[in-house]
Amino acid sequence: MFGDGQFLHNLVELVRYHAPAIDAQRTAFAGVCAVVLGGMITLYGARLTRLVVVLLLAGGGAAAGWHVGVALGVAPPVTAVVAAAVAALVAGLLYRLWAAVLSAAMLVMVALSVYGARVAWPQIEAFEATLTGGDGEQIQLVSDAQQQSNLHPELRERLGRFWGFLKQQHPAVEQEGGLVVAAAGGAGLLMGLMLPRLAMTLWLSLVGVVMTASGVLTLVGCYRPAWLAQIAAREQVAGLVVGGVWIVVLLWHLQRGLIGTKNAPEPDPAAAKS
């Protein structure tokens, strides 16, 4: 699936089909933001792991507090601020626990992505064929307005139909998916509890590199579409480059940690003799 040179091409076409049309300038702006934010996370995320956890929990608390305020008829900004402050305090006190939870979530996402690429992705073409009459059914032409409305269908409905189709083609997908989630989640929890800083450095570096690469590809697609096609044709090389950058960044962070310990003041030999 990854070795046929069509993965990135198919991914671009899938996003283009399902995503609504966006202005080119907004797309380029989103690409620039992804590059800048991804670069900052890649370079400085390891130093700010505790702050990142606190900000993530504070943001989640603010969103939950806003919804609670709307449901209770209380001013949503007030409940959002209170919930954000409480979530930030809890996150600061229970940093190791939240680092473990985030590490488990990241590892589950990576594991499910790999599993989905091996099991679900090869079924997408067959699923699309069932929607477009690829089984030999007679296709009735529709109007331009209907074509535009079908270009970006309701994502939730389509995902539900694809899930049903996938269970028919691969009946064990629910059991296997559950095992993947349990194993990856358990491993992520252990990593986060035992080595919280290493776990957060690992995942923040990965998020930053992927975000930066996505922003670069977005900008290339906006201004040099032919280059994007060439990159898609060499997806294995592109994957190796992204993976190599992630490893280099990770080693750089680890080296900075080792240098920090090596640069500690050494005891004076004369003072030690005395």
N, C-alpha and C positions, 0 to 999 in steps of 0.2 A: 504494500500500500504506500509506504514512504519511498520505496525504491523505484517507482514507475515514473518519477519526474512530474507527476500531475497533482500532487497533494496541494501545493500552494496555489496552483491554477484553479483547482476545484474549490478551494477555500475562498479565493477571491470571488469566484462566480457565485458561490453560495451566499456570501455576505452581500454581494451586489443585488442578488435576487430578492433577499428578504429585507434588507435595510431600506428605509425610505430615502427618497432622493434628498440630498443635502447640497447646499450651495458650495461651489468649489472653494471660495475664500474661507468659509467656515470649516471646511474639511482641512484645508491647509493650516488654519489657525489651531485646530484640534491636534494636528500632527506636530506643530511647534510646541504646544503645551505638553504633549506626551514626551517629546524629546527632552525638554527642560526638566519637567518633573521627574521623569525616569532617570535622567542623569544625576539629579540631586539625591534621589533615593539610592542609586547605585553607589555613589561616592560617599555620602554622609549618613546613609540609613543605619549602618552598623553603630555609629556613634550615638544615634538618637533612638535606640531601640525602646527604651523605657518611655520616652516622649511619644514615640509612634503608638505604642500600646495605649497610653493614656488618651491621646487624641482620637484614636479609633473608637475606644469605649465611650469617650465623651460625645463623639458624633453620633454613635448609636443611641446613647442615652438621650441626646437632644431630639433625635427623630422620634423615639418612643414617647418622650415627654410631650412633644407637639401633638401627637395623635391622642394621647390621654387627655390633654387640655381640650382638644376639639370634642372628644366624646363626653367629657364632664361639663362642658360649657364654661370652662375657665380660660382665661387669656392664654393662648398657646405659647407666646414668647416666654411668659413667666414659668410655666411648667417645663418648657424646653430647657431654660437656663438652670432650673433647680435639678432636673434629671441629669443634665450634662455635668453639673458640679458633683453630684453624688456618684455618677459613673466614673468620673475622673478620680475621685478620692478612692473608690473601691479598686480601680485599676492600679493606682499607685501602691496601695497596700498589698494587693494580691498580684503583683507583677509576674511572678513565676507561674502562677496558675493561668493567667491570661496569655502569657507567652506560650504555655503548653497548648492551650485551646487554639490559638492562632496557628501554631505549628501543625497541630493535627488537621485543622481546616485546610491549610496549604497543601499538606501531603495528600489528603483525600482528593483535593482538586487535581493535583498532578496525576495521582493513580487513576482516577476516573477518566482523565483526559487520555492517558495511554490506553486504558481498557476500551474506551469509546472509539478511539482511533482504530483499534484492531477489530472491534466487533460491530460497532454501529456505523462507522463511516462507510465501509464497503456496501452497506444496504441502502445508502441515500439514493443512489442512481436508480435502483429498482423501485424504491418508494416513489420517486418523482415520476417514474414511468407509469405507475398505477394512477397517478393524478392526471396525467396528460393523455391517457389512452394509449400507453405504450404496449399494451397487451393485445393489440390488434383490433381494439374497438374503433368504431367510426367516430371521428372527431368533428364536431360541429363548430364552424367558425363563429366567433363572437364579435361584438362591436368593439371599437377602439376604447370606449369608456369602460367596458367590461374587462378588456385586456389590462388597462391601467389599474383597475381595482384588484385584479388578480395578481398584479406584479408584486405587491407587498401584502400578502395575506396575513390574517391574524396569526401571530406567532404562537400563542398558547394553543389554539385549535390545531395548528399544523403539528406542533410538537406532540400533542396528545394522539393524533392519528399516526404519527411516526412511531410512537412508543408501542401502540397496539400492533403495528406492522412488524416492528422489531421482535416483539414477543412471539409472534407467529413464526418468524424466520429463525429465531434463536430462543427456544423456550426457557433455557436456563439462565437468561440474562438477569433476572431478578435475584436469583440465588448467588450467582457469581458477582453481581454488583454489590450485594450485601456483604459478601466476604471481602471484597476489595475495600469497601468503606471501613469495615471493622478492623482489618489488618493495618491499613494505612493510618486510620485514626489512632489506634493503639500505639503504633510506632511513633507517630507525631507527638502524642501526649508524653510518652517516655522521654523523647528527645527534648521536648520543651521543659519538662520538669527537672531533668538531670543537667542539661546544658542549655539554659535559656538564651544566653547571649549568642552562643554558636548557632542555635536554631534560628533565632531572629536574623542574625547576619546572613545565614544561608538563604532564607526565604526572601528577605528584603533585597538582597543582591539579585536574586532571580527575578523578582517583580520589577525591579528597576531596569534590568537588562532587557526583559521582554517588552516593557513599556517603551523604552528607548527604541528598540528595533521596530516596534509597531509604528511609532511616530515617524521613523525614517522611511519605512515602506509607504506610509500614507503620503508623505511629501514626494517621494519618488513617483507614486501613482498619480499625483496631481500635476507634476511638472514634467516628468519623463516616463510616460506610460510604457514606452518601448523597453526601458530599462527594467521596469517591473516584470514585464513578460520574460526577459532574459533571466532575472532572478528566480522567477517561478520555474523556469526550465532547468535551473541548477539548484533545486531546493536542498539537495543533500549538502552541497557546499555552503549554502546559506545557513543551514542548521548547524553545521560544524563551526562556522564563524561565530554564531550567536552562543553556542555552547562553549567555545574557546574563550570568548570575552567573559562569560560568566565565571569560568574557572580562574581566569587571570584576575578578575576583580576579587573573587573569594580569596585567592592566595595573597593578593595585595592587602586585604583586610587582616588576614592572619599574620602576615609579616609585620604590619604596623603594630599589632598586639605584641609580637615577640620583640620588636625593636623597643617598644615602650618598656619592657622588662629589662632589656639589655642596657638601656640608657640610664638605669637607676644608678645612683652614686655608689661606687664601690668603697669598701672600708679601707682606711689608710693602713698599709702594712706596718708602718712604724708604730702607729697607735696600737695595732694588734699585738706587736711584740712586747710593748710595755704593759 
